[in-house]
Amino acid sequence: MHAISSADHFRWPGYESLLSRTDFLGKENYVLGDGSTLTGLVFRIKSLKVGDRVLEDVKGSVSPASGSLLLGQSFLRRFRSWWIDNARGVIVLN
């Protein structure tokens, strides 16, 4: 699982300055939480900042238009541990 972006996010002005042709890695099939399978365009995120954490070279993929932004295992596995604190509405990364 990758960090997943909607195709809509590739329609805003300026995205071209963030990704180059060499950042696109091809296509890949993946299974969503509801069991459905999608084929997504895979790309490399050079730098991804979440809170005070910065990760380099995270794989991302593009879901169909109007899809949600998701953080998948290519992001989460970089941490020793993580959990969701529903009471505070945050994800805790260690």
C-alpha positions as YAML, in Angstrom:
chain: A
units: angstrom
residues:
- id: 1
  name: MET
  ca: [0.00, 0.00, 0.00]
- id: 2
  name: HIS
  ca: [1.24, 3.45, -0.89]
- id: 3
  name: ALA
  ca: [0.32, 6.97, -0.05]
- id: 4
  name: ILE
  ca: [-2.66, 7.34, -2.39]
- id: 5
  name: SER
  ca: [-3.73, 10.55, -4.11]
- id: 6
  name: SER
  ca: [-6.83, 11.26, -6.17]
- id: 7
  name: ALA
  ca: [-6.51, 12.06, -9.86]
- id: 8
  name: ASP
  ca: [-8.19, 15.37, -8.97]
- id: 9
  name: HIS
  ca: [-5.01, 16.41, -7.14]
- id: 10
  name: PHE
  ca: [-3.10, 16.23, -10.41]
- id: 11
  name: ARG
  ca: [-5.33, 18.88, -11.95]
- id: 12
  name: TRP
  ca: [-4.24, 21.84, -9.80]
- id: 13
  name: PRO
  ca: [-1.76, 24.36, -11.25]
- id: 14
  name: GLY
  ca: [1.84, 23.82, -10.21]
- id: 15
  name: TYR
  ca: [1.87, 20.05, -9.59]
- id: 16
  name: GLU
  ca: [4.22, 19.69, -12.57]
- id: 17
  name: SER
  ca: [6.97, 21.47, -10.63]
- id: 18
  name: LEU
  ca: [6.75, 18.85, -7.88]
- id: 19
  name: LEU
  ca: [6.98, 15.72, -10.04]
- id: 20
  name: SER
  ca: [9.23, 14.94, -13.00]
- id: 21
  name: ARG
  ca: [8.87, 12.16, -15.57]
- id: 22
  name: THR
  ca: [11.43, 10.09, -13.69]
- id: 23
  name: ASP
  ca: [9.20, 10.18, -10.58]
- id: 24
  name: PHE
  ca: [6.55, 8.10, -12.36]
- id: 25
  name: LEU
  ca: [7.29, 4.41, -11.84]
- id: 26
  name: GLY
  ca: [4.56, 2.70, -13.90]
- id: 27
  name: LYS
  ca: [1.28, 1.08, -12.86]
- id: 28
  name: GLU
  ca: [0.46, -1.29, -10.03]
- id: 29
  name: ASN
  ca: [-2.63, -3.18, -8.83]
- id: 30
  name: TYR
  ca: [-3.68, -2.82, -5.22]
- id: 31
  name: VAL
  ca: [-6.55, -3.97, -3.02]
- id: 32
  name: LEU
  ca: [-8.62, -1.45, -1.06]
- id: 33
  name: GLY
  ca: [-10.07, -1.98, 2.39]
- id: 34
  name: ASP
  ca: [-13.46, -2.94, 0.91]
- id: 35
  name: GLY
  ca: [-11.82, -5.74, -1.12]
- id: 36
  name: SER
  ca: [-12.05, -4.01, -4.49]
- id: 37
  name: THR
  ca: [-8.99, -3.92, -6.75]
- id: 38
  name: LEU
  ca: [-7.71, -0.83, -8.57]
- id: 39
  name: THR
  ca: [-4.85, -0.18, -10.94]
- id: 40
  name: GLY
  ca: [-3.02, 3.00, -10.06]
- id: 41
  name: LEU
  ca: [-0.24, 5.06, -11.55]
- id: 42
  name: VAL
  ca: [2.73, 4.79, -9.16]
- id: 43
  name: PHE
  ca: [5.07, 7.70, -8.48]
- id: 44
  name: ARG
  ca: [7.84, 8.62, -6.07]
- id: 45
  name: ILE
  ca: [7.20, 11.34, -3.50]
- id: 46
  name: LYS
  ca: [10.59, 12.97, -2.97]
- id: 47
  name: SER
  ca: [9.73, 14.41, 0.43]
- id: 48
  name: LEU
  ca: [6.56, 13.99, 2.50]
- id: 49
  name: LYS
  ca: [5.98, 16.01, 5.66]
- id: 50
  name: VAL
  ca: [3.34, 14.98, 8.20]
- id: 51
  name: GLY
  ca: [3.40, 17.05, 11.37]
- id: 52
  name: ASP
  ca: [7.04, 17.42, 12.38]
- id: 53
  name: ARG
  ca: [8.11, 14.25, 10.51]
- id: 54
  name: VAL
  ca: [9.70, 14.30, 7.06]
- id: 55
  name: LEU
  ca: [10.16, 11.13, 5.00]
- id: 56
  name: GLU
  ca: [12.06, 10.81, 1.73]
- id: 57
  name: ASP
  ca: [11.28, 8.64, -1.31]
- id: 58
  name: VAL
  ca: [7.79, 7.41, -0.39]
- id: 59
  name: LYS
  ca: [5.84, 5.55, -3.10]
- id: 60
  name: GLY
  ca: [2.51, 7.06, -4.01]
- id: 61
  name: SER
  ca: [-0.24, 6.07, -6.40]
- id: 62
  name: VAL
  ca: [-3.16, 7.79, -8.07]
- id: 63
  name: SER
  ca: [-6.69, 6.59, -7.40]
- id: 64
  name: PRO
  ca: [-9.70, 7.51, -9.57]
- id: 65
  name: ALA
  ca: [-10.98, 11.09, -9.46]
- id: 66
  name: SER
  ca: [-12.64, 12.16, -6.20]
- id: 67
  name: GLY
  ca: [-10.79, 9.50, -4.22]
- id: 68
  name: SER
  ca: [-9.62, 10.18, -0.69]
- id: 69
  name: LEU
  ca: [-6.04, 10.89, 0.29]
- id: 70
  name: LEU
  ca: [-4.65, 7.92, 2.21]
- id: 71
  name: LEU
  ca: [-1.41, 7.04, 3.98]
- id: 72
  name: GLY
  ca: [-0.52, 3.42, 3.34]
- id: 73
  name: GLN
  ca: [2.16, 0.98, 4.42]
- id: 74
  name: SER
  ca: [4.91, 2.58, 2.31]
- id: 75
  name: PHE
  ca: [4.58, 5.53, 4.71]
- id: 76
  name: LEU
  ca: [3.60, 3.81, 7.97]
- id: 77
  name: ARG
  ca: [6.23, 1.03, 7.90]
- id: 78
  name: ARG
  ca: [8.94, 3.66, 8.19]
- id: 79
  name: PHE
  ca: [8.01, 4.12, 11.84]
- id: 80
  name: ARG
  ca: [8.83, 1.79, 14.71]
- id: 81
  name: SER
  ca: [5.20, 2.00, 15.80]
- id: 82
  name: TRP
  ca: [2.08, 4.03, 15.11]
- id: 83
  name: TRP
  ca: [-1.49, 4.16, 16.35]
- id: 84
  name: ILE
  ca: [-4.63, 6.18, 15.99]
- id: 85
  name: ASP
  ca: [-5.79, 8.12, 19.03]
- id: 86
  name: ASN
  ca: [-9.50, 8.50, 18.34]
- id: 87
  name: ALA
  ca: [-10.12, 10.55, 21.47]
- id: 88
  name: ARG
  ca: [-7.75, 13.28, 20.21]
- id: 89
  name: GLY
  ca: [-8.36, 12.67, 16.49]
- id: 90
  name: VAL
  ca: [-4.67, 12.17, 15.70]
- id: 91
  name: ILE
  ca: [-2.28, 9.53, 14.42]
- id: 92
  name: VAL
  ca: [0.72, 9.00, 16.70]
- id: 93
  name: LEU
  ca: [4.02, 8.15, 14.96]
- id: 94
  name: ASN
  ca: [7.05, 6.75, 16.80]
...
